[in-house]
Amino acid sequence: MTDFTSHRTTMVDTQVRPSDVTKFPIIEAMLAVPREVFVPDTRRDAAYADESIDLGHGRLMLEPRTIAKLLDGLNIQPNEVVLDIGCGLGYSTAIMARMSEFIVALEHDEAMVAEAQSTLSEHGIDNVAVVSGPLSVGAPKHGPYDVIFIEGAIEKLPSEIKGQLKEGGRIACLFSEGALGIARIGIKINDTITWQYLFNAGAPVLAGFEAETTFNL
């Protein structure tokens, strides 16, 4: 039988800590949350590898290092409400649920939503609402949010998402810029988001987050 607890410790010691992620809430959460239950059964043996994992339905679980460094930049507080866009099967949601007051987890595929909700409930994670809908529309019913986490790449940030971030709130995502993938943290001040470079990382662009195509006639 695979010793997943040992794999979690190795993941933190070889992927997370060496990436200069040292905040206790992140380390504690990544040591506690069983990443293997949030991936398809056929991928469990690869759950702790230093790579993104295909979840099906066009969705990926980002590699541990990328998730950890984005969370380090966000610095989520215990009294904050978080919107997790593209939650997949719920791993990022489970991690952030240990750091925050409440999480709204958004996925477009209803089967994934049902599986994420079931897995989160089975593991006693009850400060979460998993909802289905277009990722680019967000979840306005439950907003505005202190923090927004987008698990995937974007070319542009939809105005609907920007509008759901509180003044002074933070947002984390990966920007796809040509051949480059760039992780950034944004802070909303006076209704404008100012972006800060964090590190390079890539992922497929999420549906609805593509840049508008213009044609010259």
ChimeraX attribute file (.defattr): number of C-alpha atoms within 10 A of each C-alpha:
attribute: neighborCount
match mode: 1-to-1
recipient: residues
	/A:1	3
	/A:2	8
	/A:3	8
	/A:4	16
	/A:5	15
	/A:6	10
	/A:7	19
	/A:8	21
	/A:9	17
	/A:10	15
	/A:11	20
	/A:12	22
	/A:13	14
	/A:14	13
	/A:15	20
	/A:16	23
	/A:17	16
	/A:18	11
	/A:19	14
	/A:20	12
	/A:21	19
	/A:22	14
	/A:23	13
	/A:24	9
	/A:25	20
	/A:26	24
	/A:27	18
	/A:28	14
	/A:29	16
	/A:30	25
	/A:31	20
	/A:32	15
	/A:33	18
	/A:34	20
	/A:35	24
	/A:36	19
	/A:37	18
	/A:38	23
	/A:39	24
	/A:40	14
	/A:41	10
	/A:42	8
	/A:43	15
	/A:44	17
	/A:45	14
	/A:46	14
	/A:47	26
	/A:48	23
	/A:49	16
	/A:50	16
	/A:51	14
	/A:52	18
	/A:53	19
	/A:54	15
	/A:55	16
	/A:56	12
	/A:57	11
	/A:58	11
	/A:59	23
	/A:60	20
	/A:61	26
	/A:62	22
	/A:63	18
	/A:64	21
	/A:65	23
	/A:66	23
	/A:67	21
	/A:68	26
	/A:69	22
	/A:70	23
	/A:71	22
	/A:72	17
	/A:73	19
	/A:74	20
	/A:75	15
	/A:76	22
	/A:77	16
	/A:78	14
	/A:79	11
	/A:80	15
	/A:81	25
	/A:82	31
	/A:83	31
	/A:84	26
	/A:85	27
	/A:86	27
	/A:87	29
	/A:88	30
	/A:89	28
	/A:90	28
	/A:91	24
	/A:92	27
	/A:93	29
	/A:94	29
	/A:95	25
	/A:96	26
	/A:97	23
	/A:98	22
	/A:99	22
	/A:100	19
	/A:101	16
	/A:102	21
	/A:103	26
	/A:104	23
	/A:105	28
	/A:106	27
	/A:107	25
	/A:108	20
	/A:109	18
	/A:110	13
	/A:111	13
	/A:112	21
	/A:113	22
	/A:114	15
	/A:115	16
	/A:116	26
	/A:117	20
	/A:118	14
	/A:119	17
	/A:120	23
	/A:121	13
	/A:122	10
	/A:123	12
	/A:124	9
	/A:125	15
	/A:126	14
	/A:127	17
	/A:128	22
	/A:129	16
	/A:130	22
	/A:131	19
	/A:132	18
	/A:133	14
	/A:134	15
	/A:135	22
	/A:136	21
	/A:137	16
	/A:138	27
	/A:139	23
	/A:140	14
	/A:141	7
	/A:142	14
	/A:143	16
	/A:144	20
	/A:145	24
	/A:146	22
	/A:147	26
	/A:148	28
	/A:149	25
	/A:150	20
	/A:151	26
	/A:152	24
	/A:153	23
	/A:154	26
	/A:155	18
	/A:156	15
	/A:157	15
	/A:158	17
	/A:159	10
	/A:160	13
	/A:161	20
	/A:162	17
	/A:163	16
	/A:164	22
	/A:165	24
	/A:166	18
	/A:167	17
	/A:168	15
	/A:169	20
	/A:170	25
	/A:171	26
	/A:172	26
	/A:173	22
	/A:174	29
	/A:175	24
	/A:176	22
	/A:177	13
	/A:178	7
	/A:179	7
	/A:180	13
	/A:181	19
	/A:182	19
	/A:183	23
	/A:184	21
	/A:185	21
	/A:186	21
	/A:187	21
	/A:188	19
	/A:189	13
	/A:190	8
	/A:191	13
	/A:192	12
	/A:193	18
	/A:194	13
	/A:195	15
	/A:196	13
	/A:197	12
	/A:198	16
	/A:199	13
	/A:200	13
	/A:201	19
	/A:202	20
	/A:203	21
	/A:204	16
	/A:205	19
	/A:206	19
	/A:207	14
	/A:208	16
	/A:209	18
	/A:210	16
	/A:211	13
	/A:212	9
	/A:213	5
	/A:214	6
	/A:215	5
	/A:216	3
	/A:217	3
